[in-house]
Amino acid sequence: MLNSLAMIGSQEMIIVLLVVLVLFGGKKIPELMRGVGQGVGELKKGMEEGQRQVQEAIRHDDTPKATTTTSSTTNSTPVP
C-alpha cells in the first residue's frame, strides 16, 4: 500500500483536493485543516514524551549488568 501511495501524481492530488472541496465546502476546509494541524501537534508531543520517558528509563536503569567470568581449567590429559 505504501508503494501505491508514493506513486500518487499531481493529477491525482488535484482530483483529491477537488473532491474534498466539494464534500466539505470552502468554509469547512480551514476548520478541517486546523483540526489536522492540532492532531499532528498532539502526535509530535506524544512522540517526544515517549522518547523522553525511554531516555529517562535508560538513564535511571539501576539493574546490575551481567558480567561474564571466564575460568581457565587445566586438563592433565591431552586431547586426542
N, C-alpha and C positions, 0 to 999 in steps of 0.2 A: 504494500500500500504506500510505503514511503517513496518508492521509486515513481509510482504514478502521480503522487503529489508533487514531486520535484519536477515533473515534466509539464506542469501547467504553464501555458504560454500567456502572452499578453492578451490575445483574443479571448481566451477562457476567463482571465481575470476581469476583463471588461464586461463579459456576459454575467459573471457572478455579481459584480457591482451593480449592474442594471437590475438584476433580479432582487437584490437587497433593497435598492431604491424603490422598486415597485411594491415590494412586500411591506416595508416599514414606512415609506414616505420620507420626504425631505426633513420633516420636523422631528421625527423619531431617531434619525441616524445619529445626531450629536449625543443624544441620551444613550443610545446603544454603545457608541464608541467610548463614552465616559465610563460606562459600566465595564466594558472590556479593559480599559486602562486601569480601573480600580482593581479588577481581578488580577491583572498582570502584576500590579504593585504588591498585592497581598501574596501572590505566589513567590515573588522575589524576597519579600520579608520572611516568609516561611522557610525558604531555602537557606537564607543567611542565618536564621535562628538555628536551623538544623545543623549547619556546618559549625556554628559556634558551640553548640552543645557537644558535638563529636570531638572538637578540638579540646574543649574543657575536660571531657571524659578521658581523652588520651593523656592530657597533661596531669590530671589528678589520679591516674591509674597507679594504685599502690600495691598491686599484686606483684609478688616477687617473681622475677624472671627465672625460668627453669635453667639451671646450669648443668652442663654435662661434664662428668668427670670420667676421665679415662684411666683405667688402672692397667698397668702392664703386668702380665703374668709370664713367668718363665717356665718353659717346658724343659724337663730334663731329658725327655726322649725326643729324638729327631723325627721330623715329619717325613714319611717315605715319599 
